[in-house]
Amino acid sequence: MPVTIVVPQLGESVVEGTIGKWLKKVGDPIAKDEPIVEIITDKINIELPAPSAGTLGEIAVPEGTVAQVGDRLGTILGAGEALPAGAPAKAAAPLPATPPAPGPTPIAPSPAPGAPSHAVAPAAGMAGTATMAPPAAPFPMNGGARLSPAVRKLVKEHGVDVNQIRGSGMDGRVTREDVLTFLEARTVAASMPAAPSAPGRAPAGAPAAAPARAPLRAVPAPVFAGAPTREETVEPLTNVRKMIAQNMTKSRHTAAHCAVWDEVDMTSLVEMRRRLKEKVKEAYGVNLTYMPFIMKAVVRALREYPVVNASMTDTEARYKKYYNIGVAVHRDQGLIVPVVKDADRKTLLQLAQEIENLGARARAEKLTLDDIQGGTFTITNAGMFGATASTPIINHPEVGILGVHLIEERAVVRDHRIVVRWMMTLVLSFDHRLVDGTPAVMFLHRVKELLEDPESWLLDSI
């Protein structure tokens, strides 16, 4: 019998994806587990394997369309099977909205005798007849029956008229991300400064104008070759970038972001790594960066402050007794966070190997769903690009993310003397709905203590 192709579970907190590309056409033969369609999420691109062998009989969702987990994408037919009568052979491309037909041409009233004429000339290209521009196509109506419980709750909390939101879900359905994006735009619009008042007489009580000063000498203008230009390059957002934007907006609207900062004296760790890195490279072929050391320190601190190693929903908090540490990786397609599983059970060298491997596979688009799922806490390194400080956005639904930054020589005071030390700024962004300020500060300070005295605890981690 025909087999339905559906959107699989795409990972934690991922409820939808965009159909990037169909790898098969209607009528093409398909082998079991052969990739048939590419699905793009904010975290990863997935090539969905065929659930059975046969022939692609139907494409129900066209490329570029957002589909929810569990939605039907198409149908695979076995030998001798056919679609039910009346079923489409493939998805039809969405038709553009047809604007309403223009109404009758309005006729301006005749001017009174002796009154000046104000007739408007017809626009160029028109056959001498002025017509009213058709009204813009309205937003699709989104009745209560088409809203998920989460969307209905969000709309009610913020007093939003859902008919003002253009839905990106199936058949124009408004998703939670659509509402969050609308709220973000509304907040930005409300924060824009009011337009300056028209020039004119100063209001009563305004200070008198300052006395005129002697004119200054004109500064000579720089000379540039060629005429000035206002050239721009406009590129549509990729689906991955759209997904990242939606996820970041969701995190900012959901978590109560707060941040705490601390400075770490990395001098001892810099010297230790300098002694070890060449030996490790020769013996194991691994580039020993600072990230394995930082990850080890973070895991130890998370054991002491488990509230930071948690996730949160609207109704519950989940405290994790395992330590899966996400490491943000920059790539041309957009930021992604592969996860080092069971980081507490791995040696320093094992962490170094896995971090290097995950980063290489992330940049080569070779990650699997398992590589990006199950994280309990995230570390992001802006220092590798030269940043001395930043406040990262929490990787929802986690409640904490640690930003590590440039390690540089700075002048600091030690024993009443100014000395040069290798220093780094740490920034912890945390969800204040669950994590109070005191455990957040104590957690960050514990990471600082561990990094400043690595020889006291790293002997069991080599």
C-alpha positions as CSV (number, residue, x, y, z in Angstrom):
1,M,0.0,0.0,0.0
2,P,1.2,3.6,-0.5
3,V,3.6,4.9,2.2
4,T,3.3,8.4,3.5
5,I,6.5,10.6,3.9
6,V,6.2,12.7,7.0
7,V,8.4,15.3,8.8
8,P,10.3,13.4,11.5
9,Q,11.2,14.7,14.9
10,L,13.9,17.3,14.2
11,G,15.5,17.7,17.6
12,E,14.9,19.3,21.0
13,S,12.7,22.4,20.8
14,V,12.5,22.2,16.9
15,V,8.9,21.9,15.8
16,E,9.2,22.8,12.1
17,G,11.5,23.0,9.2
18,T,11.7,24.4,5.7
19,I,11.6,22.2,2.6
20,G,14.9,23.1,1.0
21,K,15.0,20.8,-2.0
22,W,13.3,17.7,-3.3
23,L,16.0,15.3,-4.4
24,K,13.6,13.2,-6.4
25,K,10.8,14.0,-8.9
26,V,7.4,12.5,-9.2
27,G,7.8,9.2,-11.0
28,D,11.4,8.7,-10.0
29,P,12.3,5.2,-8.6
30,I,13.4,5.3,-4.9
31,A,15.5,2.8,-2.9
32,K,14.8,2.3,0.8
33,D,16.8,4.8,2.9
34,E,17.8,6.8,-0.2
35,P,17.7,10.6,0.5
36,I,14.6,12.0,-1.0
37,V,14.1,15.5,0.4
38,E,16.3,18.1,2.2
39,I,14.7,19.8,5.3
40,I,16.3,22.9,6.8
41,T,16.1,23.9,10.4
42,D,17.8,26.6,12.5
43,K,20.3,24.0,13.6
44,I,21.0,21.6,10.8
45,N,20.2,20.5,7.2
46,I,18.7,17.0,7.1
47,E,18.4,14.7,4.1
48,L,15.3,12.6,4.9
49,P,15.7,9.0,3.9
50,A,12.9,7.1,2.1
51,P,10.9,4.9,4.5
52,S,10.4,2.3,1.8
53,A,11.4,1.4,-1.8
54,G,9.1,2.3,-4.7
55,T,8.3,5.3,-6.8
56,L,7.7,8.9,-5.7
57,G,4.0,9.2,-6.5
58,E,3.3,12.7,-4.9
59,I,5.0,15.8,-3.6
60,A,2.5,17.4,-1.2
61,V,4.7,20.2,0.1
62,P,6.7,22.4,-2.4
63,E,10.2,23.7,-1.9
64,G,10.5,26.8,0.3
65,T,7.4,25.9,2.4
66,V,7.5,25.6,6.2
67,A,6.3,22.2,7.5
68,Q,5.6,21.1,11.0
69,V,6.8,17.9,12.6
70,G,4.4,15.1,11.6
71,D,3.1,16.9,8.5
72,R,2.7,14.8,5.3
73,L,5.3,15.6,2.6
74,G,4.4,13.1,-0.1
75,T,3.7,9.5,-1.0
76,I,5.8,6.6,-2.1
77,L,4.0,4.0,-4.3
78,G,4.8,0.4,-4.6
79,A,4.8,-1.7,-7.8
80,G,1.4,-1.5,-9.5
81,E,0.0,1.1,-7.0
82,A,-1.5,4.4,-7.9
83,L,-2.8,7.4,-6.1
84,P,-6.4,7.5,-5.1
85,A,-8.7,9.1,-7.8
86,G,-8.5,12.9,-7.6
87,A,-5.2,13.0,-5.7
88,P,-2.7,15.4,-7.2
89,A,0.4,13.9,-8.8
90,K,2.5,16.6,-7.4
91,A,2.2,19.8,-5.4
92,A,1.1,22.8,-7.4
93,A,3.1,25.9,-7.0
94,P,1.2,28.5,-4.9
95,L,-0.7,30.9,-7.0
96,P,-0.1,34.6,-6.4
97,A,-2.9,36.5,-4.7
98,T,-5.3,38.1,-7.2
99,P,-6.0,41.7,-6.4
100,P,-9.6,42.7,-6.3
101,A,-10.9,44.2,-9.5
102,P,-10.8,48.0,-9.6
103,G,-14.1,49.7,-9.0
104,P,-15.6,52.4,-11.3
105,T,-13.4,55.4,-12.0
106,P,-14.3,58.2,-9.7
107,I,-15.4,61.4,-11.4
108,A,-14.3,64.7,-9.9
109,P,-17.1,67.2,-9.3
110,S,-17.2,70.2,-11.7
111,P,-15.6,73.3,-10.1
112,A,-17.9,76.2,-9.3
113,P,-18.0,79.0,-11.8
114,G,-14.9,81.2,-11.4
115,A,-13.1,78.7,-9.1
116,P,-9.5,77.7,-10.0
117,S,-9.1,74.3,-11.6
118,H,-7.4,71.5,-9.7
119,A,-7.7,68.7,-12.2
120,V,-4.9,66.1,-12.0
121,A,-3.2,65.0,-15.3
122,P,-3.3,61.2,-15.9
123,A,-0.1,59.3,-15.2
124,A,2.3,58.5,-18.0
125,G,1.3,55.3,-19.8
126,M,-2.4,55.6,-18.9
127,A,-4.9,56.0,-21.6
128,G,-6.0,59.3,-20.3
129,T,-8.2,57.7,-17.6
130,A,-7.3,57.9,-13.9
131,T,-8.1,54.7,-11.9
132,M,-7.9,54.1,-8.2
133,A,-5.1,51.7,-7.1
134,P,-6.5,48.4,-5.8
135,P,-6.2,47.9,-2.1
136,A,-3.4,45.7,-0.8
137,A,-4.2,42.0,-0.3
138,P,-5.3,41.5,3.3
139,F,-3.5,39.3,5.7
140,P,-5.0,35.8,5.8
141,M,-7.7,35.4,8.4
142,N,-6.5,33.2,11.3
143,G,-9.5,31.9,13.2
144,G,-9.1,30.5,16.6
145,A,-9.4,27.0,15.3
146,R,-6.2,27.4,13.3
147,L,-4.0,28.5,16.3
148,S,-2.0,26.1,18.4
149,P,-2.5,26.3,22.2
150,A,0.9,27.9,22.6
151,V,0.2,30.6,20.0
152,R,-3.3,31.2,21.4
153,K,-1.7,31.7,24.9
154,L,1.0,34.1,23.5
155,V,-1.5,36.2,21.6
156,K,-3.7,36.5,24.6
157,E,-0.9,37.5,26.9
158,H,0.3,40.3,24.7
159,G,-3.1,41.5,23.4
160,V,-2.2,40.9,19.7
161,D,-4.7,40.9,16.9
162,V,-3.7,37.8,15.1
163,N,-5.2,39.1,11.8
164,Q,-2.3,41.6,11.7
165,I,0.2,38.7,11.4
166,R,1.1,37.0,8.2
167,G,1.5,33.3,9.0
168,S,4.5,31.3,7.7
169,G,3.1,27.9,8.6
170,M,1.1,25.5,6.5
171,D,-1.7,27.2,4.6
172,G,-0.9,30.5,6.2
173,R,-1.1,29.3,9.7
174,V,0.4,31.6,12.3
175,T,3.2,30.0,14.3
176,R,4.7,30.9,17.7
177,E,7.8,32.3,15.9
178,D,5.5,34.6,13.7
179,V,4.0,36.1,16.9
180,L,7.4,36.6,18.5
181,T,8.8,38.3,15.3
182,F,5.7,40.6,15.3
183,L,6.2,41.5,19.0
184,E,9.9,42.2,18.3
185,A,9.0,44.5,15.4
186,R,6.4,46.3,17.5
187,T,8.9,46.8,20.3
188,V,11.5,48.3,17.9
189,A,8.8,50.6,16.3
190,A,7.7,51.8,19.8
191,S,11.3,52.7,20.7
192,M,12.0,54.8,17.6
193,P,12.4,58.5,18.5
194,A,9.6,60.9,17.5
195,A,10.2,63.0,14.4
196,P,11.6,66.5,15.1
197,S,9.1,69.3,15.2
198,A,9.0,71.6,12.2
199,P,11.3,74.6,12.4
200,G,9.7,77.8,13.5
201,R,9.5,80.1,16.4
202,A,11.0,78.8,19.7
203,P,8.5,77.9,22.3
204,A,7.9,80.2,25.2
205,G,10.5,79.8,27.9
206,A,13.2,78.5,25.6
207,P,16.7,79.8,26.2
208,A,17.9,82.6,24.0
209,A,20.0,81.8,21.0
210,A,23.8,82.0,21.6
211,P,25.6,85.0,20.2
212,A,27.0,84.6,16.8
213,R,30.6,83.4,16.6
214,A,33.2,84.3,14.1
215,P,33.1,82.0,11.1
216,L,35.5,79.1,11.1
217,R,37.9,78.4,8.3
218,A,36.5,75.7,5.9
219,V,38.1,72.3,6.2
220,P,39.3,71.2,2.8
221,A,37.3,68.3,1.5
222,P,39.2,65.0,0.8
223,V,39.7,64.2,-2.9
224,F,38.4,60.8,-4.1
225,A,38.8,59.3,-7.5
226,G,35.6,58.8,-9.4
227,A,32.0,59.9,-8.7
228,P,30.3,59.1,-5.3
229,T,28.3,56.0,-5.3
230,R,25.3,54.6,-3.4
231,E,25.7,51.1,-4.7
232,E,24.1,48.3,-2.6
233,T,24.0,44.6,-2.9
234,V,20.7,43.0,-1.9
235,E,20.5,39.3,-1.2
236,P,17.6,37.3,0.1
237,L,18.0,35.7,3.5
238,T,18.8,32.0,3.3
239,N,16.5,29.6,5.0
240,V,19.2,28.8,7.6
241,R,19.6,32.5,8.4
242,K,15.9,32.9,8.7
243,M,15.7,29.9,11.1
244,I,18.6,31.3,13.2
245,A,16.9,34.7,13.4
246,Q,13.6,33.1,14.6
247,N,15.4,31.0,17.2
248,M,17.4,34.0,18.6
249,T,14.2,36.0,18.8
250,K,12.4,33.1,20.5
251,S,15.2,32.9,23.1
252,R,15.2,36.7,23.8
253,H,11.4,36.7,24.2
254,T,11.2,33.5,26.3
255,A,14.2,33.7,28.7
256,A,14.8,36.4,31.2
257,H,18.3,37.2,30.1
258,C,20.8,38.5,32.6
259,A,24.6,38.5,32.5
260,V,27.5,38.5,35.0
261,W,31.2,39.2,34.2
262,D,34.5,38.2,35.7
263,E,38.2,38.5,34.8
264,V,40.4,35.4,34.9
265,D,44.2,35.3,35.3
266,M,45.1,32.7,32.7
267,T,48.9,32.9,33.1
268,S,49.3,29.5,34.7
269,L,47.1,27.8,32.1
270,V,48.9,29.6,29.2
271,E,52.2,28.3,30.4
272,M,50.9,24.8,31.0
273,R,49.4,24.6,27.5
274,R,52.6,26.0,26.0
275,R,54.5,23.1,27.6
276,L,52.0,20.5,26.4
277,K,50.8,21.5,23.0
278,E,53.8,20.3,20.9
279,K,54.0,17.0,22.8
280,V,50.3,16.4,22.3
281,K,50.5,17.3,18.6
282,E,53.4,14.9,18.0
283,A,52.0,12.0,20.0
284,Y,48.3,12.3,19.1
285,G,48.0,14.6,16.1
286,V,45.6,16.8,18.1
287,N,45.7,20.6,18.3
288,L,45.5,21.3,22.1
289,T,43.4,24.5,22.3
290,Y,42.2,26.2,25.5
291,M,38.6,24.9,25.0
292,P,39.2,21.4,26.6
293,F,40.6,23.0,29.7
294,I,37.7,25.4,29.9
295,M,35.2,22.6,29.4
296,K,36.7,20.6,32.2
297,A,36.5,23.6,34.5
298,V,32.9,24.2,33.5
299,V,31.8,20.6,34.2
300,R,33.4,20.7,37.7
301,A,31.6,24.0,38.4
302,L,28.2,22.6,37.1
303,R,28.5,19.7,39.5
304,E,28.7,22.2,42.4
305,Y,25.9,24.5,41.0
306,P,23.4,22.1,39.3
307,V,20.8,24.8,38.8
308,V,22.9,26.2,35.9
309,N,22.9,22.7,34.2
310,A,19.2,22.7,33.7
311,S,16.5,23.5,31.1
312,M,13.1,25.2,31.6
313,T,9.7,25.2,30.1
314,D,6.6,27.3,31.1
315,T,5.6,24.6,33.6
316,E,8.7,22.8,34.8
317,A,12.5,22.8,35.4
318,R,14.6,19.9,34.5
319,Y,17.9,19.5,36.4
320,K,20.3,17.4,34.4
321,K,22.6,14.9,36.2
322,Y,24.7,14.4,33.0
323,Y,26.9,16.9,31.3
324,N,26.5,17.4,27.5
325,I,28.4,20.6,26.7
326,G,27.6,22.4,23.4
327,V,30.4,24.3,21.7
328,A,29.3,27.1,19.3
329,V,31.0,26.7,15.9
330,H,31.1,29.5,13.3
331,R,30.5,28.5,9.6
332,D,29.6,30.3,6.4
333,Q,26.0,29.0,6.6
334,G,25.5,30.3,10.1
335,L,26.3,29.4,13.7
336,I,25.7,25.9,14.9
337,V,26.2,24.2,18.3
338,P,27.4,20.6,18.2
339,V,27.4,18.8,21.6
340,V,30.1,16.9,23.4
341,K,28.2,14.1,25.1
342,D,29.2,13.0,28.6
343,A,32.0,15.5,28.9
344,D,32.5,14.6,32.6
345,R,33.6,11.1,31.6
346,K,36.2,12.1,29.1
347,T,39.9,13.0,29.5
348,L,41.4,16.2,28.4
349,L,42.8,14.6,25.3
350,Q,39.5,13.0,24.4
351,L,37.8,16.3,24.7
352,A,40.4,17.9,22.5
353,Q,39.9,15.2,19.8
354,E,36.1,15.4,19.9
355,I,36.0,19.2,19.8
356,E,38.3,19.3,16.8
357,N,36.3,16.5,15.1
358,L,32.9,18.2,15.7
359,G,34.2,21.5,14.5
360,A,35.6,20.1,11.2
361,R,32.3,18.2,10.5
362,A,30.2,21.2,11.3
363,R,32.1,23.3,8.7
364,A,31.8,20.5,6.2
365,E,28.1,20.1,6.8
366,K,28.6,16.5,8.0
367,L,26.9,16.7,11.4
368,T,24.1,14.3,12.2
369,L,20.9,15.1,14.3
370,D,22.5,13.3,17.3
371,D,25.5,15.6,17.1
372,I,23.3,18.7,17.9
373,Q,20.8,17.2,20.4
374,G,20.8,16.8,24.1
375,G,22.9,19.7,25.2
376,T,22.7,20.8,28.9
377,F,25.0,23.9,28.8
378,T,26.8,25.8,26.0
379,I,30.2,27.5,25.7
380,T,30.8,30.1,22.9
381,N,34.2,31.4,22.0
382,A,34.2,34.9,20.7
383,G,37.9,35.4,21.6
384,M,39.1,33.4,18.6
385,F,37.9,36.4,16.5
386,G,39.5,39.0,18.8
387,A,36.5,39.9,21.0
388,T,37.4,41.0,24.5
389,A,33.8,40.8,25.8
390,S,30.3,40.0,24.7
391,T,26.9,38.9,26.1
392,P,25.8,35.7,24.3
393,I,22.2,34.7,23.8
394,I,21.1,31.6,25.8
395,N,20.7,28.4,23.7
396,H,17.0,27.8,24.5
397,P,15.7,25.8,26.4
398,E,19.0,25.7,28.4
399,V,19.4,28.3,31.2
400,G,23.0,29.3,30.8
401,I,25.7,30.0,28.3
402,L,29.3,30.9,28.9
403,G,31.1,33.4,26.7
404,V,34.9,33.1,26.6
405,H,37.1,35.8,25.1
406,L,40.5,36.9,23.9
407,I,43.4,35.9,26.2
408,E,45.7,38.9,26.1
409,E,48.5,40.5,28.2
410,R,47.2,43.2,30.5
411,A,48.7,45.3,33.3
412,V,47.2,44.3,36.6
413,V,48.0,44.8,40.3
414,R,49.5,41.9,42.2
415,D,50.9,42.4,45.8
416,H,50.7,46.2,45.4
417,R,52.8,46.1,42.2
418,I,51.8,46.5,38.5
419,V,52.7,43.4,36.6
420,V,51.8,42.0,33.2
421,R,49.6,38.9,33.2
422,W,47.6,36.9,30.6
423,M,44.0,37.8,31.3
424,M,40.6,36.8,29.9
425,T,37.1,38.0,30.4
426,L,34.3,35.5,31.1
427,V,30.6,36.3,30.7
428,L,27.8,34.1,31.9
429,S,24.4,34.8,30.4
430,F,21.7,33.1,32.5
431,D,17.9,32.8,32.6
432,H,16.8,34.7,35.7
433,R,13.5,32.9,35.7
434,L,15.3,29.9,37.2
435,V,18.8,31.0,38.1
436,D,19.2,33.6,40.8
437,G,22.1,36.1,40.8
438,T,23.9,34.5,43.7
439,P,24.4,31.0,42.2
440,A,25.2,32.6,38.8
441,V,28.0,34.7,40.3
442,M,29.3,31.8,42.5
443,F,29.3,29.4,39.5
444,L,31.3,31.9,37.3
445,H,33.7,32.6,40.2
446,R,34.3,28.9,40.6
447,V,35.2,28.5,36.9
448,K,37.6,31.4,37.4
449,E,39.2,29.7,40.4
450,L,39.7,26.4,38.5
451,L,41.2,28.1,35.4
452,E,43.6,30.2,37.5
453,D,45.0,27.1,39.4
454,P,44.8,24.3,36.8
455,E,47.6,22.1,38.3
456,S,45.5,21.5,41.4
457,W,42.8,19.5,39.5
458,L,44.0,18.7,36.0
459,L,46.3,15.7,36.9
460,D,43.2,13.4,36.8
461,S,42.1,14.8,33.4
462,I,45.1,14.3,31.2
